[in-house]
Amino acid sequence: MVYSPQLLTLAMVMLLACISPGPDFVAVSSHALGSRRTGVWVAFGVAAGCMVWALLAVFGLGLLLTQLAWLYRLVRLGGAAYLIVMGARMLLGARKAAGPMTLQRSTPVKSAKAALRQGFLVNMANPKAAVFFGSLFVTIMPAQAPLWVHGATVAIVGGVAALWFTVLALMFSTDRVRLVYGRIRRPVDAVMGAALAALGARLAISD
C-alpha cells in the first residue's frame, strides 16, 4: 500500500495548525524579538513538544487522555496555570521596562537549553494538542500502517513545526522588526503577556 497521500495530507494539516495563532506563536515571536538565537531555540523546543504529542498519539495515549476526563482536566489546568504565569511575567516585565529598547540593549539572551525547555513546555502545556494529534492520526492514518509509517509521521510533524516556527523566529528577529519593537517594547510585551494569560484562562475554563 502507498502511504504518500496520507503523509502529504498530514503535513498540510500540520502546517495549517502551526500557522494558526496560539501559545506557540506568541512564545516564539516574543523571544525572537529579543534574540534571534533564543527565538530559534524556542522554535526547536516547540517542535520537540509536537513530536512528543505525535509519539503519544501513535501509541494511542492521546485518545486515552481525551477519554479520561479527570486526567485531561488535571493536565489542562496545569497547562493553563503555566501559560498564565508566563503571561504575568511578561506583563510585569513590560511594566518595569524603562524607556525604549535599542538593538544594543536587547532582552538578555537565554541559554540554548533554557530556550529549548521554554518552547517545549509551552507546547506541552496545551493538552488540546492531544485531541488534535489523536483525532488527526485516527482520521488520516490507517490503523494497520507499518512501523516505518508511524515513524515518518512523527518526523513529518517535527519537521513541519521546526520549519515553520524557525521561519517565524527569523522573521521576528530581523533588524527592521526589532527596531520597531525597540520603540514600542512596553505595549508589545504587554500585549504578548496578555495574550498568553488570556490563552491560559481560556484553556482553564474550556471544556
Summary of the structure (lengths in Angstrom):
residues: 207
radius of gyration: 18.0
end to end distance: 38.7
largest distance: 61.8
contacts: 705
relative contact order: 0.24
helix: 83%
strand: 0%
